Each structure stands twice: as C-alpha cells, then as structure tokens.
Amino acid sequence: DPSLQTVRKGIALMQQYKPDWVVAVGGGSVMDAAKAMRVEYERPDIKADEINPFITDLGLGKKCKIACVPTTSGTGAEVTFAVVLTDTADQRKLSLINREIVPDIAIVDPACAVTMPPGITSNTGMDALTHAVEGFTCNWKNDFTDGLCLNAIKLIFKYLPKAVKDGKDMEAREKMANAATIAGIGFVNSLAALAHAMGHSLGGVFHTPHGRAVGLFLPYTIEFMGDAREEQWADIVRFLGIDIPKSKKASAVLAQAIRGLAKEINEPTSLKELGIPLDKLNAAMPKLMDNVQADGSLIVSARVPNEEETVKLFNYAYEGKSIDF
C-alpha cells in the first residue's frame, strides 16, 4: 500500500540525483510507488494523484525509463499502466490509470520469489486470481484478454497451493510468476470490477493487504453478479474441469471453488475471519460504502450495487454468508 506521502519523498530524492533509470525491485507496492514517482519526476506539473487516462501527452521517457523486477507473484504491476496509491489523510485508495506509465522493461524471474513467505504467497496469488476472473467477466472483456485470463485462472488453481506449501518448488514458482504477469496483461486490457472496488475500500480504511482483500470479496461479487455473467462463470468452471450440477448455477459453483482454494492456502473467506471487529466495521460503513461508489472499477462491473446493496455486500462478507440478492 504505497502512500502519496511515500511517493512525495521518493520524488524529492529523484530531483536531487536526476536518474536515467528507475529500477523497482519488490512487490506491487514498490512497483506502483516507482511508477508514480517517475511520472511526477518527468512531469512536475502533474501530481501523482492527478494521473488519469485522459492525459494523452505525458511524454514519458525523455528524462528516464523504468524497469520493474517483481519479487511477488500477484499484482502484475510490472506490465500494467495502473497505479494504486493510498491517501492516508482521506482513508481511501486511488486507482490511477494512463497507458504511458506501463514500465519499459519487466524482468520476471521466479527465483526472485523463492523466499516469499507463505502468507504473502497466498494473498498475492489471490490478487492474480481476482485480476484474471474480473478481466474475463468485466464489461470491457474481449477476445484477446479472454485467453490470457482463462489460462491464468487455471495456472493459479493448480500451482498456488503448491507454491504456498513449498516455496522452493521452482515449477510452482515459475507457473505462478507466469500466471501473475499473464493476468496482469489480461486485466489491464479489460480492467477489474466490483471485487477490486470493495477491496480498495477495505484496504483504505483497515489497511488490509490488497490481495487478501480483493480475494476475500471475489466469491461474494461473483454470486452478486450471478446471471449477468452466467455464461462466463460456466466457461471458467468447465475450463477448470469442475462439473456443474443441474441444481446449481455456475456462479455458485465457482464461488464455492474459490472459497475452497482460499481455505486450502489459509486465506480468510469472511471479514469476521479476517479479524475486523463488527463495531468497527459498522462505524466505518459510511466511508466503506462511499469509497466503493466512487471507485472507477465499477465502470466496467457487469452489475453495479446501489448504496443499500453495497452495505449488504459488506455485511454478508462479514458473516461469510452467500449472496442471495
């Protein structure tokens, strides 16, 4: 969760020694911070939190270029033109997008992830899964992203448990590194949806790790969207080799499979299990709801919740209750 304050400090340092290259070695937070710093360093007239897709002449690359080396397998930030920053003063996450901020070079080496602890392996893996599922089912999905996202989903279901169980399993590390980058290319060309809006909101208020937050909400948002994307849920389920009983919808089967995966890798499947006290959740609900409603990810969501439905989604996710509305 890189903050605007962190970015400001980095920009000040860059202005002192005027680099030709920015090299970001780390997880999504490190890479996002570096990408934002690079923009304001090259364009001091544009603040990092003002980055948006409608600026068509950033003109990056004249002062410096950027290389990203991911040490986690989840965010795909090494290949995306998105940056997520936390505004600590306003308790919200900012999703900043512009096609010019995609890194010049991405070095994806699974050896860099070998020492990643199981907990970070699991929650970053859930981030990659959420990218792939939402990229395959959002309103801007397309023929090119469908294949990328589907393959990433299958790789993650197969290899994430292995990577969590044994971090030195190089086949699992390689496949998860590939899956995260493939999902990154897929979702950035179709975009994320409701699970990301809710995850951004929760992370901005309670500082929950991004992958853990979006992964927790993913099955609830799948159930909420239901019929709006039933054909795509069925495509995913069949591609995973899972049978769909006649008595069940594909959305319910997929949500169940994702919760099963989360439990297998010790990821929470409810806000209660995550450890958020109910009184604090209720106190923060107006802010949580406002953050979701203002999140740009809703633009491409197959179904958009109103304010009342947003509150219900958080409450159901707290109890671990399947969505029935």
Number of C-alpha atoms within 10 A of each C-alpha: 21 21 18 23 14 15 21 18 11 18 23 13 13 18 13 8 8 13 15 13 14 18 19 23 18 16 22 28 19 19 28 29 24 25 29 26 26 27 23 24 24 21 15 13 10 14 15 24 18 13 21 14 13 9 14 10 7 15 13 17 16 8 14 15 19 22 20 27 21 28 23 29 33 31 28 31 29 30 23 24 21 26 25 25 26 23 17 16 9 10 18 24 26 22 19 20 21 17 17 19 25 20 22 14 14 19 14 21 16 20 13 18 24 20 12 18 14 17 14 18 26 27 29 28 32 32 27 30 31 30 35 34 26 28 30 31 29 24 19 17 20 15 8 12 22 20 15 21 32 22 18 27 24 18 20 26 18 16 20 28 20 19 28 24 16 15 17 16 14 16 13 24 28 19 20 30 27 21 29 34 26 24 35 29 25 32 30 21 18 24 28 29 29 32 27 30 25 28 26 30 29 30 22 25 20 16 18 18 18 26 27 24 29 30 29 29 25 28 26 29 27 28 24 23 22 22 16 15 19 17 14 19 26 20 14 22 19 14 13 18 10 14 11 16 9 7 6 9 17 28 28 22 21 22 20 16 17 21 20 14 20 22 12 14 21 15 21 19 27 22 22 16 14 15 10 14 12 14 9 10 20 14 10 14 18 12 19 27 23 15 23 26 20 12 20 20 21 23 17 20 24 20 20 18 18 12 14 9 14 20 19 16 22 22 19 17 22 21 14 17 13 17 18 9 10
